[in-house]
């Protein structure tokens, strides 16, 4: 999967963005191949190419991601950067820093503080 494409969760949808049109189209084709439905085809917005689809059927690589809970923080690890991005987007979490690769394992640290309801009402 293309390394220059950002995968962002937006409810039940995934937004793909990147500066290279072919990379965005490639990721979108991969998602469609796995069962995603295109919501918005790739279009150029300023210097970025953007597309949207519903979440695809999880790939075996995404199924091998692990999520460790540390309070409101989550550490997501997986075999590919895309599988980690997809899991983070699926959780609706906010990335803290970049997704990094160490010895063949991709890792992301994210915060779920803004996604959980505390039950407090004004």
Secondary structure, DSSP 8 states (H G I E B T S, - for coil): --TT-EEEEETTEEEEEES-HHHHHHHHHHHHHTT--EEEEEEEETTEEEEEEE-----HHHHT-EEEEETTEEEEEESSHHHHHHHHHHHT-EE-S--EEETTEEEEEEE-TTTS------
